[in-house]
Amino acid sequence: MSLLNQPEVAGQFESEDETNGAATKATEAQTTAAPTAEAVAAPKAEPQVASAANVPAQVNANTAVGAVRPATTVAYADKAGAFDNDTVEAMSLGAKRIKGEQGSAYVGNDEIGKVFRISVVSYNKRWAIGTGNKNQTSEDKAKFRVSYDGETLAGDPSTTVAQYVEQLKAEGYKDTKVEPYMDLWGLLTYSEKKGDIPLEERELVLVQVSKTSMGPWVNFCVARGMLHDKAGLQISDEVEIVAQAQAKGDTKYTNWAFRAPSAKK
């Protein structure tokens, strides 16, 4: 599978921590796309994607025996990796991607507004490996790779992430970096520009979540789970996502905020 048309190029994603080696506006090229993963050169740096494993066990210290409390529910934990890697890789090349840009959401080049909703189907980890150059040339983009297991390159399982990082550095790309991402898959149910989308017209989309937006996702999942446990609140598959414009010095970028759908639109 070709690796030269990946949807994002390391150094082109919009997020606070990626601005030091990344162009703030990316031209989306699709290359290998595949499912989940994260990696930092050799060691694997796992981003905190919500799952039951992310929630520490709770022990009641008020009892002599330290009785274990019931595990806390983490909303959408059942959606983590619901699509396996082969499925994600097969879908990614033709997926409709939603990216945040300057405080608004876009499907390709079409703006859909600041707020949209999806019915969550799966979320998967992904690691982007790139030259880290601030001004991405066609050569830089051609060097872009992804990993979905945090260990080997998508489309080239014989090459490890660590090997590829060393290769790029040997070629003179001293700022080569590996960045964690999350791909959030769901059916687009509503957008600020189009309103409610009829059931028969809903499409599967991929929301590109940078590492600075993964924390808000985990917090949202844990909070919804707590409300479920303590107040009996039902967890809906539908999630409302808000594009939030951010700035750091002269650099502007966009983060996602996550919330339960409101009755008001």
N, C-alpha and C positions, 0 to 999 in steps of 0.2 A: 504494500500500500504506500502511496506517495506520502512523503513527509514534508512537502514544501508548501502546503496551503492550510496550515493550522489556523483556527479562528482567532487566536491571539498570539502575539509575539512577545516574549519576555522583554520587558522594557517598554511595552506599549499599553499595559493595563492601567486602568484608573484606580489607584488606591494610594493612601498616604505613604505606606512603607515602600512602595514600588517606584516612587518618583525619582529616586536617586539613580536609576539606571534605566529609566523608562520614559518613553515619549508619552505625554498625557493623552494623546489622541491616537488610537490605533486604527490602522486599516485592517479590517478583518480578512485574513487569508486563511483558508482551511487546508490543513495538511493531514496529518494523521489524526485524527481525533479518536480517542478511545476513552474508556471509562476511568475511573477514579485513580487517585494516587497523589503522593507528596514525597519529597525527598530533599535532603540537603547534602549535596556532594556525596559523601560516603554514608554518614549516619542518617537514619530516617527520622525526620522531625514531624511528628504527627500533629496536624492542626486539630483543634478541639471541635470536632463535628459531633453534634448531639447524638448520644446513644446511651443506653443504660449503663455501659461500662464507664462513662464519664462522671457518673454520680457516685460520690463516695458512700460507703456503707455508713448507716447511722446507728449509733449505739446509745441506749438510754443509760446515761451515767448515774441516774438517780436510783438504780436498783443495785443490789449487792452482786447480782450475777451479770449485770450489764446486758439486759435483754435486748436483742436486736429488733429495731423498729422495722416496719414494712418498708420495702424498697420504694424510693420515690419514682413516680412515673415520669418519663421523659417523653414529651409529645413528639410524634413522628419518628420515634426510634425504629419503628417497623418499616419505615421508608428508606432507612440507610442501606445503600447497596441493593435496593430492590431490583434494579437492573444490573445484571452481571456485566463484567468487563467486555465480553464479546458483543453483547447487545449494545452497550454504549458505544463501542468502537464502530459498530456497523451503522448506528444512527447518527453519530456526530457529524459526519461529512455533510449530510443534508439537513441537519437540524436548524430550525429557526431559533436564533440566539437573541436573547434580550440583554442588552448592555446598558450601563448607566453612563451618561455623559452630561456634564454641566447641569446637574440637578434634574434631569429628565430621563425617561426610559425610551429605548429605541429597539425596534425589531428590524435589524438591518439598518437601512437609512430612514425608516419610517418612525417618526416620533409617536408614541402612544400615550404620552402624558407623564405626569409625576407619580401617579398612583395606578397600580394594576393588581389583579388578583390571579392566582393560579390554584388549581386543585393539585396538591402535591402527589407525585407518583413515585419519585425516587430522588435521592441525592447521593452524589458520588465524589470521591476525592480525586484530585488531579494535581500533578506537579508540572510546572513549566520551566524549561531549561533554555536559556538564551545568553547572548553575548553581554548583556547588561549595558550596552552603549546607549546613551541618551538619545542620540539621533540615529534611528534605525534605517539603515540602507537596505537595498535589496539583498546584499550579501548577508547582512545580519539576519534578515528574515529567513533566508535560506538555511541558516544554522539553527533555527528554532526547532525544538523537539518537546514532546510531552511524555510523561510516564503516568501510568494509572495504578501501578502497584508500588511505586516509590523505590523500585529497585532496578528495573530494566526499561529501555525505551520502547514506547508503543511503536509497533511495526518493525522493530529491530530487537527482538528479545535476546539476541546474542551479545548486545552491548549494554553494560550497566550504566546507570546514571553517573556513578563516580568516574567511570572510564571516559564518558563523553565530556564531563566537566574538565577532566585533565587534558583531553584532546583539544578542547577549545582554548584552554589556557596556553597550551603548547603552541597553538597557532597565533598567539599574541593577544587573545581576548582576556586580559587580566581581570576584568570585572564580571566575568561569567558568574551567573547566579542561578539558583534553583528556588522557585517561588511556589508556595502551596496555594491551591484554589479549591473551590467546591463548585460542582455543576449541579444545579437544582432543576430537576425535570418536573414539568407539570402541564396540565391543560389550561390554556389561557381562558379565563371565564369572564373577565371584566377589564376594561381599561378606561382611563379618564377621557380619552378622546372618542372612544366608540361606545362606551357604556356596557351594559350586559351583553354578552355574546351568546346567541342561541346555541343550544346543546349540539345541534348537528353541524355547527360551524366552528366549534372549538378545536384548536390545533395544539399539538404537543410542542412545547417550547423548552428551551434550555436557558435558564437564568445564570449568567456568569457571576459568581460570587468571589470577590477578592478576599485576601486574608484579613483585611480591615473590616470586612462585613461578616466574617464567620463568627466573631464573638457575639454580635447582636443576634445572629441566628441561634446560637447555643443558648443565650439568655432567654430568648423567646420560647424555645422548646421547653426549657426547664420551668419557666414561669407558668406556661400553660399546663404542664404536668402537675405542678403544685396546686393550681386552681381545680384541676380535676380531682386530685386526692382530697383536698380540704373542703371544697364546696360542691363537688359533684358536677362540675362544669364539663359538658361534653366537648370533646376535641374534634373539630371539623377538619376535613382534609383541605379546606379552602384557606389560603393565607393571603393577606393583603401586604403588598410590598410597596414601599415608598422610596423614591429616589431623593437623596439628600445631598445637595451641593456642599462641597468642602473646599477649604483653601489652606495652603501652607506656604507662606511667602507669596511668590508670584505663581506658584503652581496650583492649578485648580483640578479637582477630581470629584468623583461621585461615590458615595457609599449607599448601601441598602439598609433600610429599617424594616422590621417585620412586625406585623400586628394582626390581631383577629379582625375579620371583616366587620365593618360597622353597618348598622341598619341604614345609616345615612350615607349617601354617595356624593 
